[in-house]
Amino acid sequence: MIYLGADHRGFELKEKIKQWLLEWGYQYEDMGALEYNKEDDYPDFAKAVAKKVASDQNRKGILICGSGVGVVIVANKIKGVRAGTAINASQMKDSVSDEDTNVLGISADYLSEQAQEIIKTFLETKFSGEERHIRRINKIKELEK
């Protein structure tokens, strides 16, 4: 299951992402915004998605805001979430392979065509499971205690 969330700046891209996910055969749940509202706030949607992802290791989340950074900051406040953003598919692949990223923050303002490739890479890349990466993730988990 893929959980989606976006504020007003990411709303239009989120709607495109829903179509891509369907084309690729993924199930998703839209955690909001369910309609465009220029007064909404990204922390509300980022928190909802991050909590869903944190409740099950097999879940992933995609969050969209103007910069992609605000949603990542919020998501990383939730224990068990490793959120990141990327400017290209190679960076995204490394993020998932090395850090086992489970939430992706996408910039609606700075990414257009690259977003599709980044998202596909996020969903298709597996964590490497290498000892050094596990060791580093365990150090992150210690910080969450």
Summary of the structure (lengths in Angstrom):
residues: 145
radius of gyration: 14.1
end to end distance: 26.8
largest distance: 44.9
contacts: 490
relative contact order: 0.17
helix: 49%
strand: 15%
